[in-house]
Amino acid sequence: MEYKTIPITRIFDEQKTKNFYLGYLGMQLDWEHRFEPGLPIYMQVSKGNFVLHLSEHSGDCSPGSKLFVEVDNLQALYDELSAKDYPFCSPEIETPPWGGRCFTITDPFANRILFKQAGSHEG
């Protein structure tokens, strides 16, 4: 049996969401849905195997969540994001108490994404 997890993250503003997830993180918009114009949006974004659902619907999830994402080349991702002109994030690579290397970024809605080098120790 195989499983795949797709986290749902709360958002509040479609344009800020697209600027962050599509512009800054370089993800692609896979699809978006509204029941009708003016109602909350629900969308899927992805970058390789990193897939998220982003929702303006209040009952779907709470803002201020934290995602833990393993990447195979943390330095390349860090370099890619650091080179972008996005004034709201300036990540720094850290060595957490459990070892390895990671950095955290925060989206416009207080959701944090911790990117960790795959293969390093976990706590």
C-alpha positions in Angstrom: 0.0 0.0 0.0 1.3 3.4 -0.9 0.4 6.8 0.7 0.9 10.3 -0.4 0.3 13.3 1.9 -0.8 16.7 0.6 -1.0 19.3 3.3 -3.7 22.0 3.2 -2.4 25.4 4.2 -4.6 28.4 5.0 -4.3 31.5 2.9 -6.2 34.9 2.9 -5.2 36.7 -0.2 -5.0 35.2 -3.7 -2.5 37.7 -5.1 -0.1 37.4 -2.1 -0.4 33.7 -2.3 0.6 33.6 -6.0 3.4 36.1 -5.5 4.9 33.9 -2.7 4.2 30.3 -3.9 4.5 30.8 -7.6 6.8 33.8 -7.8 9.2 33.4 -4.9 9.1 29.6 -4.3 8.9 28.9 -8.1 6.0 26.4 -7.7 3.5 25.9 -10.5 -0.3 26.4 -10.3 -1.8 23.0 -11.0 -5.4 24.0 -10.7 -7.7 26.3 -8.8 -11.4 26.2 -7.9 -14.1 28.5 -6.7 -17.7 27.5 -6.2 -18.6 30.9 -7.9 -17.0 34.3 -8.4 -16.3 36.1 -5.2 -16.2 33.0 -3.0 -13.0 31.6 -1.4 -10.4 30.0 -3.7 -8.9 26.6 -3.3 -5.8 25.7 -5.3 -3.0 23.2 -5.8 0.6 24.2 -6.3 3.6 22.0 -6.9 7.3 21.8 -7.5 8.4 18.3 -8.3 7.1 16.0 -5.5 6.4 19.0 -3.2 2.6 19.5 -3.5 0.4 21.8 -1.4 -3.3 22.6 -1.3 -3.9 26.3 -0.4 -7.3 27.3 0.8 -9.2 30.5 1.7 -12.0 28.4 3.2 -12.0 29.0 7.0 -13.0 25.4 8.0 -10.2 23.7 6.1 -7.2 24.5 8.4 -5.7 27.0 10.7 -3.2 29.7 9.8 0.2 29.6 11.4 1.0 25.9 10.5 4.5 24.5 10.0 5.5 22.2 7.2 8.6 20.0 7.3 10.0 19.4 3.8 13.0 17.3 2.9 15.0 18.4 -0.2 17.8 16.6 -1.9 19.9 19.7 -2.4 19.3 22.3 0.3 22.1 24.5 -0.8 20.8 24.8 -4.4 17.3 25.7 -3.1 18.8 28.2 -0.7 20.8 29.8 -3.5 17.8 30.0 -5.8 15.6 31.7 -3.2 18.3 34.0 -1.9 18.9 35.3 -5.5 15.2 36.4 -5.8 14.0 39.9 -5.2 11.4 39.1 -2.5 11.7 41.5 0.4 9.6 39.5 2.9 11.9 36.5 3.3 15.6 36.3 3.9 16.3 32.7 5.0 19.5 31.6 6.7 20.8 28.1 6.7 21.0 26.7 10.3 22.2 23.6 12.1 19.3 22.5 14.3 19.9 20.6 17.6 19.2 17.3 15.9 21.9 17.8 13.3 21.9 18.4 9.6 21.1 21.6 7.8 17.9 23.5 7.3 16.3 26.9 6.8 12.8 28.2 7.4 10.7 30.6 5.4 7.3 32.1 6.4 4.5 32.8 3.9 2.4 35.9 4.0 -0.1 34.1 6.3 2.3 33.0 9.1 2.7 29.5 7.8 6.3 28.3 8.1 8.0 25.9 5.8 11.2 24.3 7.2 13.3 22.9 4.4 15.8 20.2 5.5 18.6 18.5 3.7 17.5 14.9 3.0 19.5 12.2 4.7 20.6 14.3 7.7 19.6 13.3 11.3 16.1 13.9 12.6 15.1 14.6 16.2 
